Amino acid sequence: MDDNLLLSFNGAFDHQAELERELEPFFHALESGAGEWSPDIVKGKRRQSYSRDALWRILRQERGERSTSIGLYRKKWPVLEMSLRLMFPPLSSNLQVWIDVQPLTLFADEGGCRSFIEMVRAWAIRYPAPYASADSMADRELAGFPHFGREAEVSRRDGFDRVYAVCWLNVFGPRLVETVGRERMLTTPAYRVEELPNGSVLLVLRPTAADFASEEARVAQARVHVHLRPDLDFDTVLSALRERSAALAPVEPRFHPDLAPLLSRLPDEFAISERQRKVAELNDFRPPEPDEWLPSALPMDVESLERVQGDYGDLAESLVAALHTKVPTIHDATPESLTDLDFYFWRENFPERYTRDLVDGHTTPALGAYLGEVLVRRLGGTWVPRQKLEESQVRVGKRVWLPFLRARRYMSSRQSLLDYSLTQFFREAERHRG
């Protein structure tokens, strides 16, 4: 659930120069500025411990006709994911950098932020960029980076051709500075505004990045944006920024108790900017009470109990065989296994991603048999088979439960995976075991 600090930088470099000499200032600035989030892994086709020798070796190994790229990472907290890509003619020569550092709270300290700023400043002087920025990943998503409501084709063509947004750290290239007006740009009411030797302007909103969503930070951000874009209305800009802060405000999970082990996993599957809203939605989610049960059993109408139970076992084993690598706990046949299956099917959007022939003809019957086997093994249930599969029952306590019927409802849609979860069905049967 942690937010990240995200830097995107796309600058120019001399493709005719010897590569090590051209990139030495880049890595010197990185090693001087990274501090706690310094990389210790460099990766091309293979991973190696970070060193200058490893960097040069991998860059040479990865060199293609038109580009070369490497990844830089950390083995432990804080997390770093960084990519460096160099483009060569006939493409435009440029140096593309993407840095993602987690957690954002690492940048609540002015000293760490100052080092980061100096690193980007050194890059912006040595490798001029038309625009570069660093900010909360979640806030960038809410701001609409990089398209800002434009068609993707238009966005790629025009780039950051006007001040669509203001981030915590910004580098405005000479062309953008002239579009705004150099004097206006240099008189921006921000924490740091510096004209660089190549005509770019480095603009930093506040001393630290982590408090971007505070009221004080939002007011400062709105003032800067309206200063750079006099056509905008301050109250309108500030209102939109406050809405973004509200969308990111932490929401305490209060999930349905039966489903908490499942629902607590879902928010991380969404973009970081959507997670708090998703937590709020899941707090309100109340699935229907399980009704796939009978107060008394339908009589068994099969000729051989042993043969039918063997068939159910084969069906359950077919599910285990199909999913054991993707859901390792499926071998255990426990309540936790059912929750893992719930999460897997939901994450994969299984009912809507795969054909109904597969879902109805294979997965659903196998799942019903597996669910019944968990009731038998973990709640002391007994099978009461029927010729019609959906009528087949498992007796637990004074009730009989219909796992195949539950499985059919469950596999109807992605939403039905939550409405008719395996986890809730088991917990309801468990409560009535006595």
C-alpha positions as CSV (number, residue, x, y, z in Angstrom):
1,M,0.0,0.0,0.0
2,D,3.0,2.3,0.1
3,D,3.2,5.2,-2.3
4,N,6.4,5.7,-4.4
5,L,8.5,8.6,-5.5
6,L,8.6,8.4,-9.3
7,L,11.1,10.3,-11.5
8,S,10.8,10.4,-15.3
9,F,13.7,12.0,-17.2
10,N,14.3,12.1,-20.9
11,G,17.4,14.0,-21.9
12,A,19.9,14.4,-24.7
13,F,23.3,12.9,-24.9
14,D,26.3,12.7,-27.3
15,H,25.9,9.4,-29.1
16,Q,29.3,9.9,-30.8
17,A,31.2,10.2,-27.6
18,E,32.8,7.2,-25.9
19,L,30.0,5.7,-23.8
20,E,31.9,5.4,-20.5
21,R,33.1,9.0,-20.7
22,E,29.6,10.2,-21.6
23,L,27.8,8.4,-18.8
24,E,30.4,8.9,-16.0
25,P,28.7,12.1,-14.9
26,F,25.3,10.3,-14.8
27,F,26.5,7.6,-12.5
28,H,28.5,9.9,-10.4
29,A,25.4,12.0,-9.7
30,L,23.4,8.8,-9.0
31,E,25.9,7.5,-6.5
32,S,26.2,10.8,-4.8
33,G,22.5,11.5,-4.5
34,A,20.9,8.1,-3.9
35,G,21.9,7.5,-0.3
36,E,19.6,4.9,1.3
37,W,18.1,3.8,-2.0
38,S,21.4,3.3,-3.8
39,P,21.3,0.4,-6.3
40,D,23.1,-2.8,-5.5
41,I,22.0,-4.8,-8.5
42,V,22.6,-4.1,-12.2
43,K,20.6,-6.2,-14.7
44,G,20.8,-6.8,-18.4
45,K,20.2,-10.4,-19.6
46,R,21.8,-11.4,-16.3
47,R,21.9,-9.9,-12.8
48,Q,25.2,-8.8,-11.3
49,S,26.2,-6.9,-8.2
50,Y,26.4,-3.1,-8.8
51,S,29.8,-1.7,-9.8
52,R,31.1,0.6,-12.5
53,D,32.8,-2.4,-14.2
54,A,29.5,-4.3,-14.2
55,L,27.7,-1.3,-15.6
56,W,30.1,-0.8,-18.5
57,R,30.2,-4.6,-19.2
58,I,26.4,-4.9,-19.3
59,L,25.9,-1.8,-21.3
60,R,28.3,-3.2,-24.0
61,Q,26.6,-6.6,-23.9
62,E,23.1,-5.0,-24.3
63,R,24.1,-2.6,-27.1
64,G,21.9,-3.0,-30.1
65,E,21.8,-1.1,-33.4
66,R,19.3,1.5,-32.1
67,S,19.3,1.2,-28.3
68,T,20.7,-0.2,-25.1
69,S,19.1,-0.5,-21.7
70,I,19.8,-1.7,-18.2
71,G,17.9,-2.1,-15.0
72,L,19.1,-1.0,-11.5
73,Y,17.6,-2.5,-8.3
74,R,18.0,-3.1,-4.6
75,K,17.8,-6.4,-2.8
76,K,16.2,-5.0,0.3
77,W,14.1,-2.2,1.7
78,P,13.8,0.6,0.6
79,V,12.8,-0.6,-2.9
80,L,14.4,0.7,-6.1
81,E,13.3,0.0,-9.6
82,M,15.3,2.0,-12.1
83,S,15.8,1.8,-15.8
84,L,18.2,3.5,-18.1
85,R,17.7,3.4,-21.9
86,L,19.9,5.0,-24.5
87,M,18.6,5.6,-28.0
88,F,20.9,5.9,-31.0
89,P,20.5,7.2,-34.6
90,P,18.5,6.9,-36.8
91,L,16.3,7.4,-33.7
92,S,16.7,10.7,-31.8
93,S,19.6,10.4,-29.5
94,N,18.3,10.5,-25.9
95,L,18.8,9.2,-22.5
96,Q,15.6,7.9,-20.8
97,V,15.5,7.4,-17.1
98,W,12.8,6.0,-14.9
99,I,13.3,5.8,-11.1
100,D,10.7,4.4,-8.7
101,V,11.6,4.5,-5.0
102,Q,9.4,3.0,-2.3
103,P,8.4,4.1,0.2
104,L,7.6,7.8,-0.4
105,T,8.0,8.4,3.3
106,L,11.8,8.1,2.7
107,F,11.4,11.7,1.2
108,A,10.0,13.3,4.3
109,D,13.5,14.2,5.2
110,E,14.9,17.5,3.8
111,G,18.5,16.1,3.6
112,G,17.4,13.1,1.5
113,C,15.3,15.4,-0.7
114,R,18.1,17.8,-1.2
115,S,20.4,15.0,-2.4
116,F,17.8,13.9,-4.8
117,I,17.3,17.4,-6.1
118,E,21.0,17.9,-6.7
119,M,21.2,14.6,-8.6
120,V,18.4,15.7,-11.0
121,R,20.0,19.1,-11.3
122,A,23.3,17.6,-12.3
123,W,21.5,15.4,-14.9
124,A,19.5,18.4,-16.2
125,I,22.7,20.4,-16.8
126,R,24.6,17.6,-18.4
127,Y,21.8,15.9,-20.4
128,P,19.3,18.7,-21.3
129,A,15.7,17.6,-21.1
130,P,12.5,19.3,-22.6
131,Y,10.7,18.3,-19.4
132,A,11.3,16.1,-16.4
133,S,9.5,15.6,-13.1
134,A,9.4,13.7,-9.8
135,D,6.4,13.2,-7.6
136,S,4.2,10.8,-5.8
137,M,3.2,7.9,-8.2
138,A,-0.3,8.0,-6.9
139,D,-0.7,11.7,-7.4
140,R,0.7,11.5,-10.9
141,E,-1.9,8.8,-11.8
142,L,-4.7,11.1,-10.5
143,A,-3.2,14.0,-12.4
144,G,-3.5,12.0,-15.7
145,F,0.2,11.7,-16.6
146,P,1.4,11.6,-19.3
147,H,-1.6,12.3,-21.5
148,F,-3.6,14.7,-19.4
149,G,-6.9,13.8,-21.1
150,R,-5.4,14.0,-24.6
151,E,-5.4,11.2,-27.2
152,A,-2.3,9.1,-26.9
153,E,-1.2,9.9,-30.4
154,V,-1.6,13.7,-29.7
155,S,0.3,13.3,-26.4
156,R,3.2,11.5,-28.0
157,R,3.4,14.1,-30.8
158,D,3.2,17.2,-28.6
159,G,4.7,16.0,-25.3
160,F,4.7,18.3,-22.4
161,D,4.1,21.4,-24.6
162,R,2.4,23.4,-21.9
163,V,2.2,23.3,-18.1
164,Y,-0.5,20.6,-17.7
165,A,0.5,19.9,-14.1
166,V,3.1,20.9,-11.5
167,C,5.0,18.2,-9.6
168,W,7.1,18.4,-6.5
169,L,10.2,18.6,-8.7
170,N,10.1,19.9,-12.2
171,V,12.7,20.6,-14.9
172,F,11.3,22.9,-17.7
173,G,13.4,22.9,-20.9
174,P,14.2,26.2,-22.7
175,R,11.3,25.8,-25.1
176,L,8.7,25.4,-22.4
177,V,10.3,28.2,-20.4
178,E,9.9,30.6,-23.4
179,T,6.3,29.4,-23.8
180,V,5.5,30.4,-20.2
181,G,7.8,33.4,-20.3
182,R,11.2,33.3,-18.7
183,E,10.6,36.2,-16.3
184,R,7.3,34.7,-15.2
185,M,9.0,31.3,-14.7
186,L,11.8,32.7,-12.7
187,T,9.4,34.7,-10.4
188,T,7.4,31.6,-9.5
189,P,6.5,31.5,-5.8
190,A,8.1,28.1,-5.1
191,Y,10.7,26.7,-2.6
192,R,13.4,26.6,-5.3
193,V,13.5,28.2,-8.7
194,E,16.9,28.0,-10.5
195,E,17.9,28.9,-14.0
196,L,20.4,26.3,-15.3
197,P,23.3,27.1,-17.6
198,N,21.6,25.6,-20.6
199,G,18.5,27.7,-20.2
200,S,16.3,25.2,-18.4
201,V,14.7,26.0,-15.1
202,L,14.7,23.7,-12.1
203,L,11.5,24.3,-10.0
204,V,10.9,22.5,-6.7
205,L,7.6,23.2,-4.9
206,R,8.6,22.4,-1.3
207,P,11.5,21.2,0.7
208,T,10.1,17.6,1.0
209,A,8.1,15.4,-1.3
210,A,6.3,13.1,1.1
211,D,3.8,15.7,2.4
212,F,2.5,16.5,-1.1
213,A,-1.2,15.9,-0.1
214,S,-1.2,18.2,2.9
215,E,-3.3,21.4,2.7
216,E,-0.2,23.6,2.8
217,A,1.3,21.7,0.0
218,R,-1.8,21.8,-2.1
219,V,-2.2,25.6,-1.7
220,A,1.5,26.0,-2.7
221,Q,0.9,23.7,-5.7
222,A,-2.2,25.6,-6.8
223,R,-0.4,29.0,-6.5
224,V,2.5,27.8,-8.7
225,H,0.3,26.2,-11.3
226,V,-1.8,29.3,-11.6
227,H,1.2,31.5,-11.7
228,L,2.6,29.5,-14.7
229,R,-0.8,29.3,-16.3
230,P,-2.6,32.6,-15.7
231,D,-5.6,31.3,-17.7
232,L,-6.4,28.9,-14.9
233,D,-8.6,29.8,-11.9
234,F,-6.9,29.3,-8.5
235,D,-10.1,28.1,-6.6
236,T,-10.8,25.5,-9.4
237,V,-7.2,24.2,-9.4
238,L,-7.1,24.0,-5.6
239,S,-10.4,22.2,-5.5
240,A,-9.2,19.6,-7.9
241,L,-6.0,19.1,-5.9
242,R,-8.0,18.7,-2.6
243,E,-10.1,16.1,-4.3
244,R,-6.9,14.2,-5.2
245,S,-5.8,14.4,-1.6
246,A,-9.1,13.1,-0.4
247,A,-8.9,10.2,-2.8
248,L,-5.5,9.2,-1.3
249,A,-6.5,9.7,2.3
250,P,-6.0,6.3,4.2
251,V,-9.2,4.4,4.7
252,E,-9.3,1.9,7.6
253,P,-10.3,-1.6,6.4
254,R,-13.6,-2.8,7.9
255,F,-14.2,-5.8,5.7
256,H,-16.9,-8.5,6.2
257,P,-15.4,-10.8,8.8
258,D,-15.8,-14.0,6.7
259,L,-14.2,-12.3,3.7
260,A,-11.5,-10.2,5.3
261,P,-8.7,-12.7,4.3
262,L,-9.8,-12.4,0.7
263,L,-10.8,-8.7,0.5
264,S,-7.6,-7.5,2.1
265,R,-5.7,-8.7,-0.9
266,L,-7.8,-7.0,-3.6
267,P,-6.8,-3.3,-3.2
268,D,-3.1,-4.1,-4.1
269,E,-4.3,-5.3,-7.5
270,F,-5.4,-1.8,-8.4
271,A,-3.4,1.3,-9.4
272,I,-2.0,2.9,-6.3
273,S,-4.2,6.0,-6.8
274,E,-7.4,3.8,-6.6
275,R,-6.6,1.7,-3.6
276,Q,-8.1,3.8,-0.9
277,R,-11.4,4.2,-2.8
278,K,-11.4,0.4,-3.4
279,V,-10.9,-0.2,0.4
280,A,-13.9,2.0,1.0
281,E,-16.0,0.1,-1.5
282,L,-15.0,-3.2,-0.1
283,N,-15.8,-2.0,3.4
284,D,-19.4,-1.6,2.2
285,F,-19.5,-4.9,0.4
286,R,-21.9,-7.4,2.0
287,P,-22.4,-10.7,0.1
288,P,-25.7,-12.5,0.2
289,E,-26.0,-15.1,2.9
290,P,-25.2,-18.6,1.6
291,D,-28.3,-20.5,0.8
292,E,-26.8,-23.5,-1.0
293,W,-28.0,-25.9,1.8
294,L,-30.9,-28.0,2.8
295,P,-32.3,-28.7,6.3
296,S,-32.4,-32.4,5.4
297,A,-30.7,-34.5,2.8
298,L,-32.2,-35.6,-0.4
299,P,-32.0,-39.4,-0.5
300,M,-28.9,-40.9,-2.3
301,D,-30.0,-42.1,-5.7
302,V,-26.7,-43.6,-7.0
303,E,-25.9,-47.3,-7.3
304,S,-22.4,-47.2,-5.8
305,L,-21.4,-44.7,-3.1
306,E,-17.8,-45.8,-3.3
307,R,-17.6,-45.3,-7.1
308,V,-19.2,-41.9,-7.0
309,Q,-17.0,-40.7,-4.2
310,G,-14.1,-41.9,-6.2
311,D,-15.4,-39.8,-9.2
312,Y,-15.6,-36.8,-6.9
313,G,-12.0,-37.4,-5.7
314,D,-10.8,-37.6,-9.4
315,L,-12.6,-34.3,-10.2
316,A,-11.0,-32.6,-7.2
317,E,-7.6,-34.0,-8.1
318,S,-8.0,-32.6,-11.7
319,L,-8.3,-29.1,-10.2
320,V,-5.2,-29.7,-8.0
321,A,-3.3,-30.9,-11.1
322,A,-4.4,-27.9,-13.1
323,L,-3.6,-25.2,-10.5
324,H,-1.0,-26.5,-8.2
325,T,1.8,-24.3,-9.6
326,K,-0.4,-21.1,-9.5
327,V,-2.1,-21.9,-6.2
328,P,0.5,-24.0,-4.2
329,T,-1.7,-24.3,-1.1
330,I,-4.4,-26.2,-3.2
331,H,-2.7,-29.4,-2.1
332,D,-3.6,-28.7,1.6
333,A,-7.4,-28.6,1.1
334,T,-7.8,-26.0,3.9
335,P,-9.9,-22.9,4.4
336,E,-6.8,-20.9,3.4
337,S,-6.6,-22.9,0.2
338,L,-10.1,-21.8,-0.6
339,T,-9.2,-18.1,0.0
340,D,-6.2,-18.6,-2.3
341,L,-8.4,-20.0,-5.0
342,D,-10.9,-17.1,-4.6
343,F,-8.1,-14.6,-5.0
344,Y,-6.6,-16.5,-8.0
345,F,-9.9,-16.8,-9.9
346,W,-10.7,-13.1,-9.2
347,R,-7.3,-11.8,-10.2
348,E,-7.4,-13.8,-13.4
349,N,-11.0,-12.8,-14.1
350,F,-11.4,-16.5,-14.8
351,P,-15.1,-16.7,-15.5
352,E,-15.0,-14.0,-18.1
353,R,-11.5,-14.7,-19.5
354,Y,-12.0,-18.3,-20.4
355,T,-14.6,-20.0,-22.6
356,R,-17.8,-21.2,-21.1
357,D,-17.1,-24.7,-22.4
358,L,-14.0,-24.8,-20.2
359,V,-15.6,-23.1,-17.2
360,D,-18.9,-25.0,-17.2
361,G,-17.6,-28.3,-18.5
362,H,-14.4,-28.7,-16.5
363,T,-13.6,-26.1,-13.9
364,T,-16.9,-25.8,-12.2
365,P,-17.5,-29.5,-11.6
366,A,-13.9,-29.9,-10.4
367,L,-14.2,-26.9,-8.1
368,G,-17.5,-28.2,-6.7
369,A,-15.9,-31.6,-5.9
370,Y,-12.8,-29.9,-4.3
371,L,-15.1,-27.6,-2.2
372,G,-17.0,-30.7,-1.0
373,E,-13.8,-32.5,-0.2
374,V,-12.6,-29.6,2.0
375,L,-15.9,-29.8,3.9
376,V,-15.4,-33.5,4.4
377,R,-11.8,-33.3,5.4
378,R,-11.9,-30.1,7.6
379,L,-15.4,-30.2,9.0
380,G,-16.0,-33.9,9.3
381,G,-18.6,-33.9,6.5
382,T,-20.0,-36.9,4.6
383,W,-21.0,-37.1,1.0
384,V,-24.6,-37.8,0.1
385,P,-24.3,-38.2,-3.7
386,R,-27.0,-37.7,-6.3
387,Q,-27.1,-38.5,-10.0
388,K,-27.6,-34.8,-10.7
389,L,-24.3,-33.2,-9.8
390,E,-25.8,-30.0,-8.5
391,E,-27.9,-31.9,-6.0
392,S,-25.0,-33.8,-4.5
393,Q,-24.6,-32.9,-0.9
394,V,-22.2,-32.9,2.0
395,R,-23.7,-33.4,5.4
396,V,-22.1,-31.2,8.1
397,G,-23.9,-31.2,11.5
398,K,-27.7,-30.8,11.0
399,R,-27.5,-29.3,7.5
400,V,-26.5,-30.6,4.1
401,W,-24.5,-28.3,1.8
402,L,-24.5,-28.2,-2.0
403,P,-20.9,-27.5,-3.1
404,F,-21.6,-28.1,-6.8
405,L,-24.5,-25.6,-6.8
406,R,-22.2,-23.1,-5.1
407,A,-19.5,-23.6,-7.6
408,R,-21.9,-23.0,-10.5
409,R,-23.1,-19.7,-9.0
410,Y,-19.5,-18.8,-8.1
411,M,-18.2,-19.2,-11.7
412,S,-20.9,-17.0,-13.3
413,S,-18.9,-13.7,-13.4
414,R,-16.0,-11.9,-11.8
415,Q,-18.4,-10.3,-9.3
416,S,-20.0,-13.6,-8.5
417,L,-16.5,-14.8,-7.3
418,L,-17.0,-12.3,-4.4
419,D,-20.8,-12.7,-4.0
420,Y,-20.5,-16.5,-3.8
421,S,-16.9,-17.0,-2.5
422,L,-15.6,-20.3,-1.4
423,T,-14.3,-18.7,1.7
424,Q,-17.7,-17.5,2.9
425,F,-19.3,-20.8,2.1
426,F,-16.9,-22.7,4.2
427,R,-17.2,-20.3,7.1
428,E,-21.0,-20.5,7.1
429,A,-20.8,-24.3,7.1
430,E,-18.3,-24.2,9.9
431,R,-20.6,-22.1,12.0
432,H,-23.3,-24.8,11.7
433,R,-21.1,-27.7,12.2
434,G,-22.4,-28.3,15.8
